[in-house]
Amino acid sequence: MLTWDESMSTGDARTDFQHKTLIEKCNDLSDILEGRGAASSHQTASDILDFLEFYAAWHFRQEERLMTQYNCPTAGLNLREHNEFLVKFTDFKVRYLQSNMDRDIALAVYAELAHWITDHILRVDIALRKSMQESTGA
C-alpha cells in the first residue's frame, strides 16, 4: 500500500490533492487484486485502470503547466517521464485486457504504478515546492 506523507508535498495544494487521489486509486487497485475491500471483480479493476489512465493524463497536464509557470528546473524531465509513463501504462493496460484480465499482469501494473508514483513525486515533483517559494519570495 502506498501512503502519502508531507515529504511528497509539492507546495501546491491542488497538485498534492491530485497525488493523494492517484495514490488512493492505486491502493484501491491493490485491494481488488488482493481480494480485499468491497469489490473484487475484474470489471472493477478495469474501471480503476480506466480512471487511472484518464486521471494521470489530466493531472500530468495540470502539473506540467504549473512547473512551466514557476520555471521549475525539473519541468523538462517531468514532461519526458510523464510521456514515458503514459506509454508504459497504456501498454500494461492493453496487455492486461488482452490477457483476459490476468491477475499476474495486473499485479505487475500495480507494482510499476506504485514504484513510479512514489519515485517520481519524491525525485521530480517536489522540486516544484522550491520553485514556488522562490517565485513568491516565501
HELIX and SHEET records of a PDB file:
HELIX    1   1 GLU A    6  MET A    8  5                                   3    
HELIX    2   2 ALA A   13  LEU A   33  1                                  21    
HELIX    3   3 HIS A   42  GLN A   69  1                                  28    
HELIX    4   4 ALA A   75  GLN A   98  1                                  24    
HELIX    5   5 ARG A  103  HIS A  120  1                                  18    
HELIX    6   6 ILE A  121  ASP A  125  3                                   5    
HELIX    7   7 ALA A  127  THR A  136  1                                  10    
END                                                                             
